[in-house]
Amino acid sequence: MQKDVENKLGDKLDPVYENIDVGYAYYSVLKGKDTLGYIHGVNQKGKFGVLQLVVATDLQGKILEFYYQKISSPESAKFRAKVFTDQLKGLSLADFYKYDVSGKNTQDGVVSRIVDPAANSSEDFKATIRGIKKNLILLHEFLRVKASERRQVE
């Protein structure tokens, strides 16, 4: 699975910050018995230390909300501002697949047009975009497996 995630991410996972053996938890957002979406977070190495990135998605994997649980950048207020986080709403894994985290082969797409909110923390911006892409890949991988396991049991 690590190779699959790395291939889809377009980058190697950092053994310290992105150990594939970390226990991931996905939280279902419910209304009564109906599932409306999911919440999931990942760690990502940033310029000033670990970033903890949390996304809330609908059932199709489109981002409804994005939140920094932890960011140590001196410009953290700019990263947490709605003017930045709102740019991520409505994006899905398909949008992020057009974005090469290495920056070498990025196609023109919605993700490449997201505006970096910081003047001196571009590494944290790039890490955020990479981390969100990784988050959506993991969400897709784990929930797809979960769905296939359910089908086998039924």
C-alpha positions, -999 to +999 in steps of 0.1 A: +000+000+000+029+024+007+041+021-029+006+027-042+003+058-020+037+071-031+029+065-068-003+084-065+013+112-044+043+115-068+067+115-039+082+093-013+067+092+022+089+106+049+096+077+074+094+101+104+064+122+096+045+099+073+050+064+086+025+042+068+020+021+100+005+051+118-030+043+129-054+065+109-089+073+121-117+084+098-147+099+114-181+097+097-203+128+099-238+115+105-273+129+104-293+103+122-282+071+106-272+087+073-236+093+065-230+129+051-192+128+049-159+121+066-133+139+086-096+128+085-063+143+094-026+137+085+008+149+096+030+167+071+065+181+076+065+218+073+092+245+074+087+251+111+078+216+122+049+193+118+017+205+102-015+187+113-040+190+084-077+181+088-102+179+060-139+173+060-153+159+028-187+149+014-193+113+003-178+119-031-145+131-015-150+169-022-135+191+005-162+209+026-138+224+051-101+225+058-085+231+092-049+233+106-049+215+139-013+225+142+009+249+123+040+266+138+047+291+110+051+328+121+025+334+094+000+308+107-028+334+109-025+339+072-027+301+066-057+298+088-076+327+073-108+320+054-093+337+023-069+309+021-088+279+034-119+287+013-098+282-019-097+245-010-135+240-007-150+219-035-117+204-046-114+166-049-086+141-054-091+144-092-081+180-089-050+172-069-039+145-093-032+173-118-008+188-092+027+174-091+040+178-055+076+180-069+065+211-089+081+197-121+051+186-141+022+204-127-007+207-152-027+239-153-056+232-129-075+245-099-048+235-074-020+252-093-041+285-090-044+284-052-027+315-039+000+311-013-011+333+017+024+338+032+053+360+022+080+340+039+067+305+043+063+291+008+076+257+021+046+255+044+023+263+015+038+236-006+037+212+024+000+220+029-009+212-007+011+180-006-004+170+027-040+176+015-033+155-016-019+128+006-049+131+029-073+126+000-053+097-014-054+079+020-091+087+024-098+071-010-076+041-003-089+033+031-126+039+024-124+020-009-109-010+010-136-006+037-163-006+011-149-037-007-146-055+027-183-047+034-193-062+000-174-094+008-192-098+041-227-091+028 
